[in-house]
Amino acid sequence: MLEGKSPDDEKMSVKEQHKAYTTVNLNEPFTEEQLLQKWAEFIATLDDRPNLKTTLSKTPVLKEDLTLLITLDNSVQDELVKNIKPQLVSWLRRELRNSGIDLITEIAEDIIEKRAYTDTEKFEEMIQKNPKLALLKQRFNLDFDS
């Protein structure tokens, strides 16, 4: 492995591959374009796992310390990625010949938009856009509750 020859990956478990590519100090530079190409190649092998394939279709962000950051929508996707992380990281390290590659995930915080359902909530939302509506309601003695 130190000579650049890869071990017979079919005979190695994922943990053994991860350990092999973590202990060897490969340090070849690579471009973001090369990374995205290898990322796409890995995703292409996941035809039998459509949920994981969809999750990994998000483009990772390459940080300066060779850490890949992928932003996920929820904890289910996070769990899917964590389960395949050793295999994915080992594969990327081998293909890009750089043992410094790592992968981290973060779950995006959704901004929950409050929706107006009742007539009163809708009217309050309209008042925020045009405060003169409150004056009209008062002047014409309008009531939405009845």
Order of alpha helices (4+ residues) and beta strands (2+ residues): alpha-alpha-alpha-beta-beta-alpha-beta-alpha-alpha
